[in-house]
Amino acid sequence: MSFEGRVSRESHEGGLLVSFEGKAPRLGAKLRIVGGKPLGKVETVLGPADEPLIHLLPLANGIDGSKAIDSPVEIAPRHSRDSSKRRPMNTHRGKKDWSKNSGNSRMKSGDWVCPKCKNHNFANKKVCNRTGCEQPKPKVVGRGRDSRGFRPSKSGGFRDSNKKPGDWICPKCKNHNFANKKVCNRTGCEQPKPKVVGRGRDSRGFRPSKSDGFRDSNMKPGDWNCPKCKNHNFAKREVCNRCDTRKPVEGKGSRKTKGRQRRPNPRDGWKPRRRG
């Protein structure tokens, strides 16, 4: 049996009591005058089973309870949401598209972007880790970058903040190598370390000044410059680590001034007197 109700009287709480027949509405359901404006929400159902009452509280705005007495009521229909106004479900919520932002803040030195599917891979990955791709890691990552992701400058060096004195650039493949490497560490290259790296620089990458000294801020007391090849050597070295020339001894061959002259002996030229 469908719901049929009628406003019986006002309640002590300021609501309305509605007598009804049929199935009781759910708590919180809205009732309205048949074909008219809403009255209020179902707060509770009370009374005996043969004469139940619905308590409407709170009442809708603008409702005068005394004028609504004896009015027929019905359950107000629910307003269905307009599906066209619903926001589309985002299946990628919370996920980042690395392909659109390969320069994101999580991109670290050595990481690389797959040239095939634009997936972001960490430096230790030899092939792309995206399922079904498995593109090998390129030898040159990006435009003008080596396998570590460093970009060479116009002078042939690298704009890498980690480049330290003694590091060298392979003249063949432009790879950045550390100072202790005797050959290029790029796979398949193995170019020997040049004796002179760059224009006017020694094997450590230091540039000599016009006065045959070095503009190296790391020059410490006791360090010396080879008189033959002008190489910077540390104080502990007894021979030049480039040309094997011995470390000059102070006072022997290191001064260009004339040596200290000996005073003339007043007895020089003295001859014994002949006896008569």
Sequence and secondary structure as in RCSB ss.txt:
>XXXX:A:sequence
MSFEGRVSRESHEGGLLVSFEGKAPRLGAKLRIVGGKPLGKVETVLGPADEPLIHLLPLANGIDGSKAIDSPVEI
APRHSRDSSKRRPMNTHRGKKDWSKNSGNSRMKSGDWVCPKCKNHNFANKKVCNRTGCEQPKPKVVGRGRDSRGF
RPSKSGGFRDSNKKPGDWICPKCKNHNFANKKVCNRTGCEQPKPKVVGRGRDSRGFRPSKSDGFRDSNMKPGDWN
CPKCKNHNFAKREVCNRCDTRKPVEGKGSRKTKGRQRRPNPRDGWKPRRRG
>XXXX:A:secstr
   EEEEEEE TTS EEEEEESS   TT EEEETTS EEEEEEEEES SSS EEEEEEE TT  GGGGTT EEEE
       GGGS    TTTT   TTT TT TT  TT EE TTT  EE TT SB  STTT  B  SS STT  TTS 
 B TTSSB  TT  TT EE TTT  EE TT SB  STTT  B  SS STT  TTS  B TTSSB  TT  TT EE
 TTT  EE TT SB TTT  B   TTSSS  S        TTTT       
